[in-house]
Amino acid sequence: MNQIVRRKPGSFKGPKPEILAPAGNRDSFLAALAAGADAVYCGLKSFSARMAAKNFQPAEFAGLVDLAHRQSVKVYLTVNTLIKPDELLPLGRQLDWVNRYARPDALIVQDLALPALARHVGYDGEIHLSTLANVTMPAMLARMAKTMGIQRVVLPRELNIEEVKQMAAACPPDLGLEIFVHGALCYGVSGRCYWSSFLGGKSGLRGRCVQPCRRIYTQNRSSQRFFACQDFSLDVLVKVLAEIPQLRAWKIEGRKKGPHYVYYTVTAYKMLRDEGHDAQAKKTALELLEQALGRRGTHYNFLPQRPQNPIDIRTDSGSGMLVGTVHGGQDKPYISPRIDLLEGDKLRVGYEDDPGHQTFDLSRSVPKGGKFYLKAARGRAPSKAASVFLIDRRESFLAEAIKKMEKLIDPVRVPSEERETFHLRLPPASPRQPHTRLMHVLRYPGQRIRQTSLALWMSDQTLDRVPATQAAHAWWWLPPVIWPEEETQWQQRLAQLLGKGARRFVLNAPWQISLFSRPERLSLWAGPFCNIANPVAVRAFKLLGGQGVIVSPELGRDDMLQLAEKSVLPLGVVVSGQWPFCVSRVLAGELKLGQPFVSPHGEQGWAERHGSLYWIYPNWPLNLRAEQNTLTKAGYRLFVHLEEPVPKGVTIKKRPGNWNWEIGLK
């Protein structure tokens, strides 16, 4: 890994997309500048969907923005978490401070409340919708730019190139798209994973995911990492993206990565963008990506004619470069590296769920084939033959480049104390409806349960089997994700239902409202997968044309009660039933549908397929029925039960199913 030799830029047809670099700490930010990134995205200490990254204090962030702007580099601030009701005021104050002293070029947001809050503090930069917002509906893009004031949409990683082109074709001139070209893949669909939250309140939608999908699970005596994805890497395939002018940025994932990764990936994708026609440049770029210390790469679904399953249980899914294994006994474990290691290299022994797992910085250089003895706390010695990975390093040329950039930072002067200028003004809540109702949501038509509102997940099977009289009175639930290639098919299904007199629908992405030409004539509710968690987001959905909201089931007791106090729409809540850990577009070939799997901690679940999505369920249900009176007094009027068919081989366990009700959403 020697100093990178830069080549002369080649020709590029059309406007160049930005190379957008991640930065989770100052050195990574400076490495992005040193590598020549066109833009950098990063977060502050709060309200960022990578809370495991170090992130930035406000004053530090302001200084880095100033430096980047002097280098003609844009900075995008990630404020892309799910916002709870009591966070609206502190978030508004943070945005107000950022708007006055830092002035980033764009805010990357997930929550529907953010565009309104940003404009309220006078922010006039761009608003970009995060991949966690799960925008997969081409028909919504024009309305999004006009109604919500969005300038860019970050596409989900799950899309293939034909779906990307569909999204691009639907873009109005004042809206751009951003696409990931490299970095980690989540097993769950972007914005549709609740696994970490369901197991202990640490929400992936709030940047606190503990990555339960990367653990070892056992099914039928086979213990594998059935849900651990390889890294996404488009590498030379980015040449196809050059033909799509609506793609304004090529984004590199990795705000938890170090400066080495940032420098190498930025440099590689700049080469592929600017010199992709040159065979030697492509070869050099691929070598840089191999040395970037990520996981093994996959093209995933990018080429629909040659899709790659990102889960390969035969391939090591640990991040970093494998440099050796542990030798010796537990009293004197050591490694004998297969490459030269440098002083300051960061190594990881094993996986996070392995006994004796640890990370450490090398105190000295170790030549290839040499010995380095590992010091471990008592009782935590690494197991013999445990894999050892190089996960970050600081070559001398990179350290020097970072130091040069560091010297250019000018401190930004901000008042140590100042009067708060942001005040939160929420409209009064809507009048509470006098009656409550229970909604029973079924996969397939069956006997109507007395004293409940019948609801059905939409599918070809339900549409064919439900008579017109029943269809007209039922509530119809749309899926958590509709892929671009499916949009026309769903429009046809809805036309069929509307022709039967159906007027009540539950949307499971706010953008699904674009499927209805006259939403004001219907009853359209936001479903629980819309992830609406605060009164400003409720109001935003109302402005889109919605008539009610089934709130995010991730919320804790206090959050749900506070939300009801200021909601401008009637509210519902899921009180019981099988809520999924996540939904995904892929399944490991070795994992069997409808059969139980178990984690090392004894948590059990199963996988099922509905339409184009794989649903991963725990074998214990969500159950807030005991809290229904409390929710009714707070103002909730719709109580939802999700009725899912349970496979014969799965046993539903009796265990508390109150999710985050008591512990609160973290």
Buried (B, 14 or more C-beta within 10 A) or exposed (E): BEEBEEBEEEEBEEEBBBBBBBBBBBBBBBBBBBBBBBBBBBBBBBBBBBBBBBBBEBBBBBBBBBBBBEEEBBBBBBBBBBBBBEBBEBBBBBBBBBBBBBBBBBBBBBBBBBBBBBEBBEBEBBBBBBBBBBBBBBBBBBBBBEBBEBBBBBBBBBBBBBBBBBBBEBBEEEBBBBBBBBBBBBBBBBBBBBBBBBBBBBBBBBBBBBBBBBBBBBBEEEEBBBBBBBBBBBBBBBBBBBEBBBBBBBBBBBBBBBBBBBBBBBBBBBBBBBBBEBEEBBEBBBBBBBBBBBBBBBBBBBBEEEBBBBBBBEEBBBBBBEBBBBBBEEEEBBBBBBBBBBEBBBBBBBBEBBEBBBBBEBEEEBEEEBEBEBEBEEEEBBBEEBBBBBBBBBBEBBBEBBEEBEEEBEEBEBEEEEEEEBEBEBEEBBEBBEEEEBBBBBBEBEEBEEEBBBBBBBBEEBBEBBEEEBBBEBBBBBBBBBBBBBBEEBBEBBEBBBEBEBBBBBBBBBBBBBBBEEBEEBEBBBBBBBBBBBBBBBBBBBEBBBBBBBBBBBBBBBBBBBBBEBBBBBBBBBBBBBBBBBBBBBBBEBBBEBBBBBBEEEBBBBBBEBBEBBBBBBBBBBBBBEBBEBBEEBBBBBBBBBBBEBBEEBEEEEEEBBBBBEEEBB
